[in-house]
């Protein structure tokens, strides 16, 4: 992947986020989009190697429009300043967890898991963690999970190089024991693990293998939560 070219274009869009500029540089956008879609194809091929449930997906199933929907947003900038791919066996809008790759100037990252869950499913996940504590700890208490996703309790993917849980309750969720030994997992409002990387991570020929190691570290956690979500979808 020509990561430097992609990042430079995204920097340029950030500074010149208007239609006249974009139309003048449409050919560069098309080249960057082609570069990104080739990279997503490599991501897919690599992830299928350890998660065959996504083998049915095509690149178009995993990528997003670059044009922003500004109808209900106070920000009327017509274009995004990032590229993302969400590789999910049941599609981008599924509640099921998946693998997310994000490229943005000064903020590229890899993520695995569920970004948002409604309250009833979140409660079911918490109950499942307590009922199958040993199995859960086998997913999240591993050397690779700690290496790629451990972070301070207040970490978010905007302020930390890695972490687990984008949003968290300040205290124990209602109806659960406050003295539970692993209360930090019940306080999570999502089950997303992320790891920030420099854009140079994607240069050369070895980045798919490096990506796979990070995503594989979070897959058992995602599978545990998906087993709960599957009862509702």
C-alpha positions in Angstrom: 0.0 0.0 0.0 1.2 3.5 -0.8 0.3 4.7 2.7 2.2 8.0 2.3 0.2 8.9 -0.8 -3.1 8.1 1.0 -2.2 10.1 4.1 -1.0 13.1 2.0 -4.3 13.2 0.1 -6.2 13.0 3.4 -4.2 15.9 4.8 -4.9 17.9 1.6 -8.6 17.2 1.9 -8.6 18.3 5.6 -7.2 21.7 4.6 -9.3 22.0 1.4 -12.6 20.4 2.3 -14.7 22.0 -0.4 -16.2 20.8 -3.7 -14.2 23.0 -6.1 -10.9 21.8 -4.8 -12.0 18.2 -4.8 -13.2 18.4 -8.4 -9.8 19.8 -9.4 -8.1 16.8 -7.7 -10.6 14.1 -8.6 -8.0 12.1 -10.4 -5.9 11.9 -7.3 -8.9 10.8 -5.3 -9.6 8.0 -7.8 -6.0 6.9 -7.5 -6.1 6.9 -3.7 -9.4 5.1 -3.7 -8.0 2.3 -6.0 -4.9 2.0 -3.7 -7.2 1.7 -0.7 -9.5 -0.9 -2.2 -6.5 -3.0 -3.2 -5.3 -2.8 0.4 -8.7 -3.8 1.7 -8.6 -6.8 -0.6 -5.3 -7.8 1.0 -6.9 -7.3 4.4 -9.8 -9.6 3.5 -7.5 -12.3 2.1 -5.4 -12.2 5.3 -8.3 -12.2 7.7 -10.0 -15.1 5.9 -6.9 -17.1 6.8 -7.8 -17.1 10.5 -11.5 -16.2 10.3 -13.2 -18.0 7.4 -16.6 -16.5 8.4 -15.8 -13.4 6.3 -14.9 -15.4 3.2 -18.1 -14.3 1.5 -17.3 -10.6 1.6 -16.1 -8.4 -1.2 -14.3 -5.1 -0.9 -17.5 -3.1 -1.5 -19.1 -4.8 1.5 -16.4 -3.4 3.8 -15.7 0.1 2.7 -17.6 3.4 3.2 -18.5 6.4 1.0 -16.0 9.2 1.1 -18.8 11.7 0.8 -20.3 12.8 4.1 -24.0 12.9 4.8 -24.3 16.5 6.0 -28.1 16.7 6.3 -28.3 16.3 10.0 -24.8 17.6 11.0 -23.7 21.1 11.9 -20.4 20.3 10.1 -21.1 20.8 6.4 -17.7 19.7 5.2 -18.6 17.5 2.2 -15.8 15.0 2.5 -14.3 12.8 5.2 -10.7 13.1 6.3 -10.2 9.4 6.8 -10.6 6.0 5.1 -12.1 3.0 7.0 -12.9 -0.6 6.3 -15.1 -2.7 8.5 -14.9 -6.5 7.9 -17.9 -8.1 9.4 -19.4 -11.4 8.3 -22.9 -10.1 8.6 -22.3 -6.6 7.1 -21.3 -3.1 8.2 -24.6 -2.5 10.0 -24.7 -5.7 12.0 -24.5 -5.6 15.8 -22.0 -8.4 15.5 -18.3 -7.6 16.1 -15.8 -7.3 13.3 -12.5 -6.0 12.3 -11.9 -2.3 11.6 -9.0 -0.6 9.9 -8.8 3.2 10.0 -6.4 5.5 8.1 -6.4 9.2 9.1 -3.5 11.7 9.4 -1.8 11.2 12.7 -4.4 8.6 13.8 -4.3 5.2 12.1 -5.5 2.3 14.0 -6.7 -1.4 14.0 -9.7 -2.4 16.1 -11.6 -5.6 16.7 -14.9 -6.2 18.5 -18.3 -4.5 18.9 -18.6 -0.7 18.7 -22.1 -0.3 20.0 -24.7 -2.6 21.6 -28.2 -1.9 22.9 -28.8 -2.1 26.6 -30.5 -5.5 26.6 -27.6 -7.2 24.7 -25.0 -5.4 26.8 -26.7 -6.7 29.9 -26.7 -10.2 28.4 -23.0 -9.9 27.7 -22.3 -8.9 31.3 -24.3 -11.9 32.6 -22.4 -14.2 30.2 -19.0 -12.9 31.5 -20.0 -13.6 35.1 -21.5 -17.0 34.3 -18.4 -18.1 32.2 -15.7 -16.1 34.0 -12.9 -18.6 33.3 -13.7 -18.8 29.6 -13.8 -15.0 29.4 -10.5 -14.6 31.1 -8.9 -17.0 28.6 -9.9 -14.5 26.0 -8.7 -11.2 27.6 -6.0 -12.3 30.0 -3.4 -13.4 27.5 0.1 -12.0 26.7 -0.9 -10.7 23.2 -4.2 -9.1 24.4 -2.3 -7.3 27.2 0.5 -6.3 24.7 -1.9 -4.8 22.1 -4.9 -3.6 24.1 -3.9 -2.9 27.8 -4.3 0.8 28.7 -5.3 3.1 31.6 -9.0 2.9 32.7 -9.8 6.3 31.2 -8.3 5.5 27.8 -10.2 6.3 24.6 -9.0 5.9 21.1 -8.7 9.7 20.9 -6.2 10.0 23.8 -4.5 6.6 24.1 -2.3 4.5 21.8 -4.4 1.4 22.7 -7.2 0.2 24.9 -10.2 -1.9 25.5 -13.7 -0.3 25.7 -14.3 3.0 24.0 -16.8 4.1 26.7 -17.2 2.9 30.2 -19.5 3.4 33.2 -18.0 5.3 36.1 -19.4 2.7 38.5 -21.0 -0.7 38.5 -24.0 -1.2 36.2 -27.3 -1.4 37.9 -28.2 -4.9 39.0 -24.7 -6.3 39.2 -22.6 -6.8 42.3 -20.3 -3.9 43.1 -17.7 -6.2 44.7 -17.3 -8.4 41.6 -13.6 -9.2 41.2 -13.5 -8.3 37.5 -15.9 -5.4 37.6 -13.8 -3.5 34.9 -15.3 -5.8 32.3 -18.9 -5.2 33.5 -18.4 -1.4 33.3 -17.6 -1.5 29.6 -20.4 0.0 27.3 -18.9 -1.7 24.3 -16.4 -4.5 23.6 -14.0 -2.8 21.2 -10.3 -3.3 21.5 -8.1 -0.9 19.5 -4.4 -0.4 18.7 -3.0 2.8 17.2 -0.3 2.5 14.5 1.8 4.9 12.5 0.8 5.2 8.8 4.2 3.6 8.0 2.8 0.4 9.6 1.1 -0.2 6.2 4.2 0.2 4.1 6.1 -2.7 2.5 4.9 -6.2 2.1 4.7 -7.4 5.7 1.9 -5.2 7.0 -0.9 -7.8 6.4 0.9 -10.3 8.7 1.5 -7.6 11.3 -2.1 -6.6 11.1 -3.2 -10.2 11.5 -1.3 -10.6 14.8 -3.0 -7.6 16.4 -6.5 -8.6 15.2 -6.0 -12.3 16.1 -5.2 -11.2 19.7 -8.7 -9.7 20.0 -10.6 -12.4 18.1 -11.3 -14.7 21.1 -12.9 -11.8 23.0 -14.9 -10.8 19.9 -16.1 -14.4 19.4 -17.2 -14.6 23.1 -19.3 -11.5 22.7 -20.6 -12.5 19.3 -21.9 -15.7 20.7 -24.2 -13.6 22.8 -25.1 -11.2 20.0 -26.0 -14.1 17.7 -29.0 -15.0 20.0 -30.5 -11.6 19.2 -29.8 -11.2 15.5 
